[in-house]
């Protein structure tokens, strides 16, 4: 039986490297996409993965990387002011194999149906962070919103995983999730980064998450244990 082949777009980042490890643990054939200057960050995996260097919003790079892949895991990062998130999302949507399982990562600030309830602190954080990022010309949070809207409007088999505040540490297990930010189970607003990656990889084989934007929180957090 042939191995399932998946592509991880943004493989060299912290979240990406955790996803690579989880995918290899599940015996996937892994293709990783990362910027040329970050290839060395994947050296720990040796020849266990195939690395495709290039900008993740480069359609030609993505087309080469996702060829023959059963699934694509994409880290949507709002770098710079050149539509990096939306360009990356569009390239994946355009070039992934028909029927491939597509899983994207973003933050809680993304809303699928407008029914999320955000705290004042989170709204302020997004507003202030967005303005500073644009002023410094290092990030464009609004472009991440554009990227996710394109995903939501596509007819692909997508999932957009919305992460809470992330922390390092050993795995606590598969995070719990809810449809809307503001739900009691999510109140702790904390997830281990290694477990965010675990949820992304697990979503590849969970058809209940198709066309869903789950907001996740660590399974051992106070709110998860109280509302499980």
Residue pairs with C-beta under 8 A, 6 or more apart in sequence:
3 27
3 28
3 29
4 28
4 29
4 70
4 71
5 28
5 29
5 30
5 31
5 68
5 69
5 70
6 23
6 28
6 29
6 30
6 31
6 69
6 70
6 71
6 72
6 73
6 204
7 30
7 31
7 32
7 33
7 65
7 66
7 69
7 71
7 72
7 73
8 16
8 19
8 20
8 23
8 30
8 31
8 32
8 33
8 72
8 73
8 74
9 33
9 56
9 62
9 65
9 72
9 73
9 74
9 75
9 88
9 92
10 16
10 33
10 34
10 56
10 74
10 75
10 77
10 88
11 17
11 19
11 20
11 30
11 32
11 33
11 34
11 42
11 49
11 51
12 32
12 34
12 35
12 38
12 39
12 41
12 42
13 34
13 38
13 75
13 77
14 193
15 75
15 105
15 166
15 193
15 196
15 197
15 200
16 32
16 34
16 75
16 197
17 41
17 42
17 44
18 193
18 194
18 196
18 197
18 198
19 73
19 197
19 200
19 201
20 30
20 32
20 42
20 45
20 49
21 197
22 197
22 198
22 200
22 201
23 30
23 73
23 201
24 30
24 45
24 48
24 49
26 201
30 45
30 48
30 49
30 50
31 49
31 50
31 51
31 52
31 65
31 66
31 69
32 42
32 45
32 49
32 50
32 51
32 52
33 51
33 52
33 53
33 54
33 56
33 61
33 62
33 65
34 41
34 42
34 51
34 53
34 56
35 53
35 54
35 55
35 56
36 53
36 54
39 51
39 53
42 49
42 51
52 61
52 64
52 65
53 61
54 60
54 61
55 61
55 84
56 62
56 74
56 84
56 88
56 91
57 82
57 83
57 84
57 86
57 87
57 88
57 90
57 91
58 91
59 90
59 91
59 94
59 95
61 91
62 88
62 91
62 92
62 94
62 95
63 91
63 94
63 95
66 72
66 92
66 95
66 96
66 97
66 100
67 95
67 97
68 97
69 96
69 97
69 100
70 97
70 100
70 101
70 204
71 100
71 101
71 102
71 103
71 204
72 92
72 96
72 100
72 101
72 102
72 103
73 103
73 105
73 200
73 201
73 204
74 88
74 89
74 92
74 102
74 103
74 104
74 105
75 104
75 105
76 85
76 88
76 89
76 104
76 105
76 106
76 144
76 147
76 148
77 84
77 85
77 88
78 84
78 85
78 133
78 139
78 140
78 141
78 143
78 144
79 85
79 138
79 139
80 137
80 138
80 139
80 140
81 134
81 137
81 140
83 140
83 143
83 146
84 140
84 143
85 140
85 143
85 144
85 146
85 147
86 143
86 144
86 146
86 147
86 150
88 147
89 104
89 147
89 148
89 150
89 151
90 147
90 150
92 102
92 104
93 102
93 150
93 151
93 154
93 156
96 102
96 156
99 157
100 156
100 157
101 157
101 159
101 203
101 204
101 205
101 210
102 151
102 156
102 157
102 158
102 159
103 158
103 159
103 160
103 161
103 200
103 203
103 204
104 147
104 148
104 151
104 158
104 159
104 160
104 161
105 160
105 161
105 163
105 196
105 200
106 144
106 147
106 148
106 160
106 161
106 162
106 163
107 144
107 162
107 163
108 116
108 118
108 122
108 162
108 163
108 164
108 181
108 189
108 215
109 118
109 122
109 126
109 141
109 144
109 145
110 144
110 145
110 148
110 160
110 162
110 213
111 181
111 213
112 152
112 160
112 212
112 213
115 179
115 180
116 180
116 181
116 182
116 215
117 180
117 181
117 182
118 181
118 182
122 181
126 141
129 139
129 141
130 139
130 140
130 141
130 142
133 139
133 140
133 141
134 140
148 160
148 213
151 158
151 160
152 158
152 160
152 213
157 210
157 211
158 210
158 211
159 203
159 206
159 209
159 210
159 211
159 212
159 213
159 214
160 212
160 213
161 196
161 199
161 200
161 203
161 213
161 214
161 216
162 181
162 213
162 214
162 215
162 216
163 191
163 196
163 216
164 186
164 188
164 189
164 190
164 191
164 215
164 216
164 217
164 218
165 189
165 190
165 191
166 190
166 191
166 192
166 193
166 196
167 190
167 191
167 192
167 193
168 192
168 193
168 194
169 192
169 194
170 192
170 194
171 192
171 194
171 195
171 198
172 192
172 195
172 218
172 219
172 220
173 195
173 198
173 219
173 220
174 195
174 198
174 199
174 202
174 219
175 191
175 195
175 196
175 198
175 199
175 216
175 217
175 218
175 219
175 224
176 185
176 216
176 217
176 218
176 219
176 224
176 228
177 199
177 214
177 215
177 216
177 217
178 185
178 186
178 214
178 215
179 212
179 213
179 214
179 215
180 215
181 215
183 215
184 223
184 226
184 227
185 217
185 223
185 224
185 227
185 228
186 215
186 216
186 217
186 223
187 217
187 222
187 223
188 217
188 218
188 221
188 222
188 223
188 224
189 217
190 217
190 218
190 221
191 216
191 217
191 218
191 221
192 218
195 218
195 219
196 216
199 214
199 216
203 209
203 214
217 223
217 224
218 224
219 228
